[in-house]
């Protein structure tokens, strides 16, 4: 006869747990992961919203300097949505908060207007801080004046602002500048022949053309 403590019967063991709620028992070879799928969804969304607020929201003037071919600010905004993939978040009295694609920034230099830059750093628009400021969107191809500091005379050049290259130059140095320069008509015709929609600041940019087509 074995001596020692009496073994508990199954009935006695079950009595020890009387009153406890019965539930489904899930057998597993390893402990369950307490961090179920989706446990961090809320945190990730908050992080994304914080990043979006910091990096992608840019405040612009309500007014827009209308380029040739755009009859109203509302039509210009519609075109900006298609070409830039910009979203209008909310409007104030003199300004509008916009959401831009990743990489766009607004930079205020030491002097001069605020520069709206695309992800590659090219200035795509300018605007000031005054209540009546206007957003001026810049085209890719421009006729620029170039001054000679020693002679006081000026020249003209056609620049591709997308890559900074000079495409054509005037052959005349003149005291007259801008549209009064003797070569202005020739360079305008040269530019119009190769880029007939160059006055539209939402054309010929790689991102604009891709977004408009998609």
C-alpha positions as a printed Julia matrix, in Angstrom:
214×3 Matrix{Float64}:
   0.0    0.0     0.0
   1.45   3.32   -1.09
   1.81   5.94    1.59
   1.55   9.69    0.97
  -1.02  12.23   -0.1
  -4.19  10.98   -1.69
  -4.38  11.67   -5.4
  -7.1   14.06   -6.55
  -9.79  12.48   -8.63
 -10.95  14.21  -11.8
 -14.15  15.15   -9.99
 -12.19  16.74   -7.16
 -10.06  18.71   -9.63
 -13.09  20.08  -11.45
 -14.55  21.24   -8.14
 -11.53  23.49   -7.64
 -12.65  25.6   -10.64
 -16.36  25.75   -9.85
 -17.83  29.22  -10.45
 -15.28  30.25  -13.11
 -16.71  31.07  -16.56
 -16.28  28.33  -19.11
 -14.85  29.34  -22.48
 -13.38  27.82  -25.6
  -9.89  26.54  -25.02
  -7.53  27.08  -27.93
  -4.61  24.74  -28.04
  -1.41  25.99  -29.59
   2.18  24.96  -29.74
   3.32  28.53  -28.97
   1.84  31.49  -27.05
  -0.5   33.77  -28.99
   0.82  37.11  -30.26
  -0.81  39.82  -28.1
  -0.31  42.35  -30.92
  -2.97  41.24  -33.37
  -3.06  42.45  -36.96
  -4.22  46.06  -37.07
  -3.08  46.87  -33.54
  -0.89  49.72  -34.86
  -3.26  51.0   -37.53
  -4.33  54.02  -35.48
  -0.77  55.0   -34.64
   0.32  54.74  -38.27
  -2.58  56.87  -39.43
  -1.76  59.57  -36.9
   1.87  59.55  -37.98
   0.83  59.88  -41.63
  -1.5   62.78  -40.85
   1.2   64.58  -38.89
   3.65  64.16  -41.75
   1.04  65.31  -44.26
   0.28  68.43  -42.25
   3.95  69.29  -41.92
   5.26  68.53  -45.39
   2.46  68.61  -47.94
   0.15  71.5   -46.99
   1.06  74.86  -48.53
  -0.83  78.14  -48.11
  -1.32  80.11  -51.33
  -3.02  83.43  -52.14
  -6.65  83.28  -53.19
  -5.91  85.38  -56.28
  -4.13  83.95  -59.32
  -2.55  85.92  -62.16
  -4.39  84.42  -65.12
  -2.21  83.32  -68.06
  -3.35  83.6   -71.65
  -6.17  81.13  -72.33
  -7.65  81.01  -68.81
 -10.83  83.03  -68.36
 -11.32  82.71  -64.6
  -9.65  81.69  -61.34
 -11.97  78.69  -61.02
 -10.89  77.39  -64.45
  -7.26  77.93  -63.49
  -7.76  75.95  -60.3
  -9.36  73.09  -62.21
  -6.36  73.01  -64.53
  -3.97  72.99  -61.55
  -5.79  69.99  -60.09
  -5.29  68.05  -63.33
  -1.7   69.15  -64.02
  -0.23  69.33  -60.51
  -2.5   66.87  -58.66
  -3.08  69.6   -56.09
  -6.06  69.43  -53.7
  -7.88  72.43  -52.27
  -8.23  71.81  -48.53
  -9.86  74.97  -47.13
 -10.25  78.64  -47.95
  -9.78  81.72  -45.81
 -10.43  85.38  -46.58
  -7.28  86.0   -48.6
  -5.62  82.59  -48.76
  -6.25  78.95  -49.49
  -4.62  75.88  -47.93
  -3.6   73.32  -50.53
  -2.28  69.77  -50.42
   0.54  69.16  -52.9
   2.21  65.92  -53.98
   5.22  64.72  -52.01
   8.3   66.92  -52.43
   6.68  70.28  -53.26
   7.77  73.11  -50.96
   7.25  76.84  -50.43
  10.53  78.67  -49.76
  10.82  82.27  -48.63
  14.23  83.71  -49.59
  15.9   86.57  -47.73
  14.44  89.0   -50.26
  11.8   88.74  -52.93
   8.62  86.7   -53.22
   7.93  83.21  -51.9
   9.02  80.48  -54.29
   6.82  77.44  -54.89
   9.25  74.67  -55.86
   8.64  71.24  -57.31
  10.42  68.09  -56.01
  13.46  68.78  -58.23
  13.84  72.29  -56.8
  12.65  74.21  -59.89
  10.62  77.34  -59.08
   7.16  76.79  -60.55
   5.35  79.83  -59.12
   5.9   83.03  -57.12
   3.73  84.93  -54.64
   3.97  87.53  -51.86
   2.65  87.83  -48.31
   0.36  90.83  -48.81
  -3.4   90.39  -48.47
  -3.87  91.23  -52.15
  -1.01  88.99  -53.36
  -1.44  86.93  -56.51
  -0.02  83.55  -57.39
   2.06  83.83  -60.57
   2.65  80.45  -62.22
   5.77  80.37  -64.37
   6.02  78.62  -67.76
   8.79  76.22  -68.66
  10.11  78.28  -71.59
  10.87  81.99  -71.16
  12.49  84.83  -73.05
  14.87  86.46  -70.58
  16.86  89.69  -70.69
  20.59  89.58  -70.12
  22.5   92.78  -69.3
  26.16  93.59  -69.94
  27.33  95.55  -66.9
  30.32  97.08  -68.69
  28.54  98.37  -71.8
  25.06  98.91  -70.41
  23.59  97.04  -73.37
  21.25  94.09  -73.19
  20.66  90.81  -74.97
  17.85  88.24  -75.0
  17.88  84.48  -74.52
  15.38  81.63  -74.53
  15.75  79.39  -71.48
  14.36  75.97  -70.68
  13.57  76.36  -67.0
  13.1   72.63  -66.63
  16.83  71.99  -66.91
  18.34  75.48  -67.07
  19.59  75.17  -70.65
  19.77  78.16  -72.99
  18.06  77.2   -76.25
  18.54  80.36  -78.34
  20.19  83.78  -78.04
  19.74  87.12  -79.69
  22.51  88.27  -82.01
  22.09  91.95  -81.14
  23.12  93.87  -78.02
  20.89  96.87  -77.57
  20.06  99.62  -75.1
  16.43  98.63  -75.55
  15.16  95.84  -73.3
  12.25  93.43  -73.04
   9.66  93.57  -75.79
  11.38  96.68  -77.2
  14.58  94.75  -77.95
  15.2   94.39  -81.74
  15.42  90.59  -81.44
  12.27  90.12  -79.35
  10.06  89.42  -82.38
  12.52  86.91  -83.83
  12.93  84.97  -80.58
   9.16  84.99  -79.98
   8.63  83.47  -83.43
  11.37  80.91  -82.77
   9.76  79.89  -79.49
   6.23  79.85  -80.88
   7.27  77.6   -83.75
   8.79  74.94  -81.47
   6.53  75.29  -78.41
   3.23  76.84  -79.57
   1.67  76.58  -76.09
   4.67  77.98  -74.21
   2.56  80.78  -72.7
   0.56  78.17  -70.76
   2.5   77.54  -67.51
   0.88  74.12  -67.08
   2.18  72.69  -70.36
   5.45  71.04  -71.4
   6.47  70.19  -67.83
   7.05  66.44  -67.55
   4.76  65.99  -64.54
   2.01  68.14  -66.04
   1.98  66.3   -69.35
   1.91  62.94  -67.6
  -0.86  63.95  -65.21
  -2.99  65.51  -67.95
  -2.8   62.33  -70.06
  -3.64  59.99  -67.16
